[in-house]
């Protein structure tokens, strides 16, 4: 299989996968996702000064 046909197959798969995910989210009973996180994560600093400037 050439690189081009492999890339084309991959692009088709990604397009199909996106449509499948979209169908799941648009159905009458969309998925429910819940998260449990530690309270300390709410005050944890992520990144440095450069990130905080943004």
Phi, psi and omega in degrees: 000132181282163179299321183295314180291328177294316179296322179294317178298318180296317179297319178296318179298315180298321177296317178297315182297321179296317179294323177295316178297318180298320180296322179296318183287336184264357182290167184302321177245086181295160181295149176252126181238128178238155180229144172242121181234158176286145179298327183296336180294336181291336180249005181283137178277126177248127182085179181252200182298324181297321180291319181294333178296326181287000000 
